[in-house]
Amino acid sequence: MSYFRPAIRNMAGYVPGEQPQQGKFIKLNTNENPYPPSSAVTAAIQNVLGEGLRRYPDPWGDAFRIRAADVLGVPPDWILCGNGSDDILTIVTRALVGEGQQLRLPTPSYVLYRTLAEIQGADCEEVPFNRDWTLPEQFAVGSQKLRLVFLPNPNSPSGTIIPPEQILELANRLNCPLLVDEAYVDFADTNCLQLVGQNEKIMVSRTMSKSYALAGLRFGFIVAQPQVISELAKVKDSYNCDALAIAGATAAIDDQAWQTKNRDRVIATRCHLTEQMSQLGFDAARSQANFVWFTHPTEAVQPIYAQLKQNRVLVRYMNFPDWGDGLRISVGTDQQIDACLNLIKDLVP
Ligand SMILES: *Cc1c(COP(=O)(O)O)cnc(C)c1O
């Protein structure tokens, strides 16, 4: 199709994790929360249905911004809402990285960042993590071409975290903005929210998909200094968040009691999963997220993924060139994890 821009013709397109619409699977492959969201979310959405759908939604999602500002301890004008945090990542990339310019990301990490660079016709520089999931010196070196750095923290697929002090130092050394993707941070011990006030180049993105169990609703947001937010807002769709999503996300962030309880349950199961897999001979990365990255010192893991799938348990098999492969298993309920562990027990010697 010669009508399309070369950048589009030459790119492969992002392939999301398997989302089987048929058949009963235990789904441990895309880091969804295994528990239903707060009942306050359903009530808030029901309240909008009908008459509430007639009008356009609030273009800024102020109800959410005001509530989230209170919970997070930042002013509302430091927040921009998105149709999932993938929308936020798209807005940031479109606003900052032009054709021929460069975007940096670590690897192994979230593959979508590369797709976003490719859509812009931009260069993508993938810097490999050290084997212990720390960042090499080179990650902090700026250049004329480099316009944006992405850093998922906790990282996916490893679940590991770079401490905030190191992220501040990184941002201070770079000559371009740094987006810290905190999709999984509610399952971690620390976060980078405090850093946003200390350096205007630091932006933090969050999502309601994982820790609030709302992957189907599509709502995410970014926290940045207000002069940054106003520039980003120019790039977004006028009504990027629909009325149902704004109402649901507002109710969800308002219910911190639900969030704490859910987080504690997920972390308990994460510990159980990690312990059991270690006993089966797997190496586990030190996860601060709702999934764990497993490798095996002697056994091939791809056949384990395939066998699990045949038994209707979906985990994520990932293979990174020059790095190696592994299994990323999302934290499900205790029952789901035990079912998965029981199958794995029969698959490793
Ligand atoms: C899941 C995920 C997101 C996307 O979240 P949505 O809000 O559902 O778009 C962003 N970044 C990382 C690293 C993720 O794993």
PDBQT file of the ligand as one rigid body, heavy atoms in Angstrom, charges set to zero:
ROOT
HETATM    1  C1  LIG A 401      -0.266  -2.444  31.223  1.00  0.00    +0.000 C 
HETATM    2  C2  LIG A 401       0.796  -1.433  31.003  1.00  0.00    +0.000 A 
HETATM    3  C3  LIG A 401       0.481  -0.150  30.566  1.00  0.00    +0.000 A 
HETATM    4  C4  LIG A 401      -0.839   0.177  29.935  1.00  0.00    +0.000 C 
HETATM    5  O1  LIG A 401      -1.844   0.368  30.720  1.00  0.00    +0.000 OA
HETATM    6  P1  LIG A 401      -3.247   0.816  30.145  1.00  0.00    +0.000 P 
HETATM    7  O2  LIG A 401      -3.616   1.895  31.075  1.00  0.00    +0.000 OA
HETATM    8  O3  LIG A 401      -4.119  -0.372  30.245  1.00  0.00    +0.000 OA
HETATM    9  O4  LIG A 401      -3.101   1.333  28.746  1.00  0.00    +0.000 OA
HETATM   10  C5  LIG A 401       1.484   0.800  30.494  1.00  0.00    +0.000 A 
HETATM   11  N1  LIG A 401       2.752   0.487  30.785  1.00  0.00    +0.000 NA
HETATM   12  C6  LIG A 401       3.111  -0.747  31.169  1.00  0.00    +0.000 A 
HETATM   13  C7  LIG A 401       4.535  -1.039  31.481  1.00  0.00    +0.000 C 
HETATM   14  C8  LIG A 401       2.140  -1.744  31.281  1.00  0.00    +0.000 A 
HETATM   15  O5  LIG A 401       2.503  -2.975  31.588  1.00  0.00    +0.000 OA
ENDROOT
TORSDOF 0
